[in-house]
Amino acid sequence: MNKTGLWRRFCIGFALLIVQQWACADVWGYIDTQGVAHFASERVDERYELFYQGDESFDTTQGVKAAASQTPATPGAPPKLLAFFDISPSYKLVKHHLREASNKLSIDYELLQALIVAESGFNSTAVSPKGAVGLMQIMPATAERYGLVGDPKNSIEQKLTDPKTNIRIGSRYLSDLIRMFPGQLDLAVASYNAGEGAVQRAGNRIPNYKETQAYVKTVLQLYNGLKPPVEQRRQPTRVRMELSGGAVGRGNMPSSSQPVLVGLP
């Protein structure tokens, strides 16, 4: 393994110490008639039921291990949460793309699961009011930063509805954010929601935005819930369910004055 891969794995292992402080949040959610999941860190309305109680969290202090080829049905894991992945046809259609991105970029498979389910509920055609598109709710301008261009047949927005393209770009963006905030997974996740510029302007802290704070709690609690217990992890790696005010209205680009990240090849 090269030095870059080792450094990333060390950073994500260390970042899991940060996850602990968010691991006591409850996760509320429901599955709509289209099979799309909606999650929030609080009960938004009567449709929401408790999916994951905070005291069900796993021990996250022992490093990170690679996900199994399928979501593990481990003792103590939230059954409602795992059931969504068991029955969701949209998840089953794209999970091989998640494995590919996880392996290529050394990002935990479960982290990608958690982020996508919080962004789109695995709805590949989801579009936010601000124009974020697809599974990982990518802004077209972000996609352009990572080399995606439109053509006469398909615009950038149309190309972002392709699961493989969307996951490839979104996971590279997440990887760059993790590298930008080593050992601070909460800040990487906050940056994915609010933009790295907003996190930097907040003094490298989670911005005082209600939607971003709810988003971080929800994503990290979902991640914590999907991870298998330490003893069942095998290989080291690193690391629009709809939120109340979360990904629905946000953009994920920094201001033009912020440095542009360079994606991995």
C-alpha positions in Angstrom: 0.0 0.0 0.0 1.3 3.5 -0.9 2.0 6.2 1.7 -1.1 8.2 0.7 -3.4 5.2 1.3 -1.9 4.6 4.7 -2.2 8.2 5.7 -5.8 8.3 4.7 -6.6 5.2 6.7 -4.9 6.6 9.7 -6.8 9.9 9.4 -10.2 8.1 9.2 -9.3 5.8 12.1 -8.5 8.8 14.2 -11.6 10.6 13.0 -13.8 7.9 14.4 -12.9 9.3 17.8 -14.9 12.4 16.7 -17.8 10.3 15.7 -18.4 9.3 19.3 -19.6 12.7 20.3 -22.3 12.5 17.6 -23.2 8.8 18.2 -25.9 9.5 20.8 -28.2 11.3 18.5 -31.5 9.6 17.6 -32.4 9.0 14.0 -36.0 9.4 12.9 -37.3 8.4 9.5 -39.9 6.9 7.2 -40.1 5.2 3.8 -42.4 6.9 1.4 -44.7 5.2 -1.2 -41.9 5.4 -3.8 -39.5 3.5 -1.6 -37.4 6.6 -0.8 -36.2 6.9 2.7 -36.3 10.2 4.7 -34.2 10.6 7.8 -33.8 13.4 10.3 -32.2 13.9 13.7 -35.6 14.9 15.1 -39.2 13.9 14.5 -40.2 16.3 11.7 -43.9 15.2 11.5 -46.2 12.3 12.3 -44.8 10.1 9.5 -41.4 9.9 11.2 -40.7 7.0 13.6 -37.6 6.2 15.6 -35.3 4.2 13.4 -32.2 4.3 15.6 -32.0 5.2 19.2 -28.7 6.9 20.4 -27.9 4.3 23.0 -27.7 1.6 20.4 -24.4 2.9 19.0 -21.4 0.7 18.4 -17.9 1.2 19.8 -16.2 3.5 17.4 -12.9 3.9 19.2 -11.1 0.8 17.9 -10.3 1.9 14.3 -12.2 1.4 11.1 -12.6 -1.9 9.3 -13.7 -2.6 5.7 -17.3 -3.3 5.0 -18.4 -6.8 4.0 -19.6 -7.3 0.5 -23.2 -6.8 1.8 -24.6 -4.8 4.7 -23.9 -7.0 7.7 -26.9 -8.1 9.8 -25.0 -7.8 13.0 -26.4 -8.3 16.5 -27.5 -5.0 18.0 -27.6 -3.2 14.6 -30.8 -1.2 14.2 -33.1 -3.7 12.4 -35.3 -1.0 10.7 -32.2 0.6 9.2 -30.8 -2.6 7.9 -34.2 -3.6 6.6 -34.2 -0.6 4.3 -31.1 -1.8 2.5 -32.4 -5.4 2.4 -35.6 -4.3 0.5 -34.5 -1.2 -1.4 -34.2 -2.0 -5.1 -32.6 1.4 -5.8 -29.8 0.5 -3.3 -29.3 -2.9 -4.7 -28.8 -1.4 -8.2 -25.9 0.8 -7.2 -24.2 -1.0 -4.3 -21.5 -2.3 -6.7 -20.6 1.3 -7.5 -20.3 2.0 -3.8 -17.9 -0.9 -3.4 -15.8 0.3 -6.3 -15.6 3.8 -4.9 -14.9 2.5 -1.4 -12.0 0.3 -2.6 -10.5 2.9 -5.0 -10.6 5.8 -2.5 -10.2 4.0 0.8 -13.5 5.4 2.1 -15.6 3.2 4.3 -18.5 1.6 2.4 -20.8 2.4 5.3 -19.9 6.0 5.2 -20.9 6.2 1.6 -24.2 4.4 2.4 -24.9 6.8 5.2 -24.1 9.9 3.2 -26.2 8.9 0.2 -29.2 7.8 2.2 -29.1 11.2 3.9 -28.7 13.1 0.6 -31.2 11.3 -1.6 -32.6 8.2 0.0 -31.0 6.4 -3.0 -33.2 8.2 -5.5 -30.9 8.7 -8.5 -33.1 11.4 -10.1 -33.5 13.6 -7.0 -33.0 17.3 -7.6 -32.8 19.8 -4.8 -34.3 23.3 -5.0 -30.7 24.7 -5.5 -30.0 22.2 -8.3 -28.0 19.5 -6.6 -28.5 16.3 -8.6 -28.7 12.6 -8.0 -27.6 10.1 -5.4 -25.0 12.2 -3.8 -26.7 15.5 -4.6 -23.9 17.1 -6.6 -24.0 20.6 -7.8 -23.3 20.9 -11.6 -20.4 23.4 -10.8 -18.8 20.8 -8.5 -19.1 18.2 -11.2 -17.3 20.5 -13.6 -14.5 20.8 -11.1 -14.0 17.1 -11.4 -14.0 17.0 -15.2 -17.6 16.3 -16.1 -18.8 18.2 -19.2 -22.1 18.3 -21.0 -22.5 17.5 -24.7 -25.3 18.0 -27.3 -27.0 14.8 -26.2 -26.8 15.1 -22.4 -26.3 18.1 -20.1 -24.2 17.9 -16.9 -27.4 17.6 -14.9 -28.6 14.6 -17.0 -25.2 12.9 -16.7 -25.3 13.3 -12.9 -28.5 11.1 -12.8 -26.3 8.2 -13.9 -25.4 6.4 -10.6 -21.9 5.4 -11.6 -21.0 9.0 -12.7 -22.6 10.5 -9.6 -20.9 8.2 -7.1 -17.6 8.6 -8.9 -17.7 12.4 -8.6 -19.3 12.6 -5.2 -16.9 10.1 -3.6 -13.9 12.0 -5.0 -15.3 15.2 -3.5 -15.8 13.5 -0.2 -12.3 12.0 -0.3 -10.8 15.5 -0.9 -12.8 16.9 2.0 -11.5 14.1 4.3 -8.0 14.9 3.2 -8.6 18.6 3.8 -9.7 17.9 7.4 -7.6 15.0 8.5 -8.8 13.3 11.7 -12.0 15.4 11.7 -14.7 13.4 9.9 -17.4 15.7 11.3 -15.9 18.6 9.5 -15.6 16.7 6.2 -19.3 15.7 6.4 -20.2 19.3 7.4 -18.3 20.5 4.3 -20.1 18.2 2.1 -23.4 19.8 3.2 -22.4 23.5 3.6 -19.2 23.8 1.6 -15.7 23.7 2.8 -15.6 27.5 2.6 -18.3 27.8 5.2 -16.4 25.4 7.6 -13.2 27.4 7.1 -14.9 30.7 7.7 -16.4 29.2 11.0 -12.8 28.6 12.2 -12.6 25.0 11.1 -15.7 24.2 13.1 -19.2 23.0 12.1 -21.0 26.2 11.0 -23.8 27.5 13.1 -26.4 26.4 10.6 -29.2 24.3 12.0 -29.5 22.2 8.8 -25.7 21.4 8.7 -25.6 20.5 12.4 -28.6 18.2 11.9 -27.0 16.7 8.8 -23.8 15.9 10.5 -25.6 14.2 13.4 -27.7 12.2 11.1 -25.0 11.1 8.7 -22.5 10.1 11.5 -25.2 8.3 13.4 -26.3 6.3 10.3 -22.6 5.5 9.6 -22.2 4.4 13.2 -25.3 2.2 13.0 -24.3 0.6 9.7 -20.8 -0.3 10.8 -20.3 -3.9 12.0 -19.0 -4.4 15.6 -15.2 -4.3 15.9 -14.8 -8.1 16.2 -16.6 -8.7 12.9 -14.4 -6.3 10.8 -11.8 -7.9 8.7 -9.6 -5.6 6.7 -8.4 -2.2 7.7 -9.5 0.8 5.6 -10.4 4.4 6.3 -12.6 6.1 6.3 -32.4 11.9 0.1 -33.6 10.3 3.1 -34.6 13.9 3.7 -33.3 16.0 6.6 -35.1 18.7 8.4 -33.7 21.7 6.5 -30.8 19.6 5.3 -29.7 18.7 1.8 -32.9 20.0 0.3 -31.7 23.6 0.1 -28.0 23.6 0.3 -25.2 24.1 -2.2 -21.9 22.2 -1.8 -19.5 24.7 -3.5 -17.2 27.0 -1.6 -16.9 30.7 -2.5 -14.7 31.5 -5.5 -12.1 32.8 -3.1 -11.6 29.4 -1.6 -8.9 27.1 -3.0 -10.0 24.5 -5.5 -9.3 20.9 -4.5 -7.6 18.6 -6.9 -9.4 15.3 -7.4 -7.7 12.0 -7.5 -7.0 10.5 -10.9 
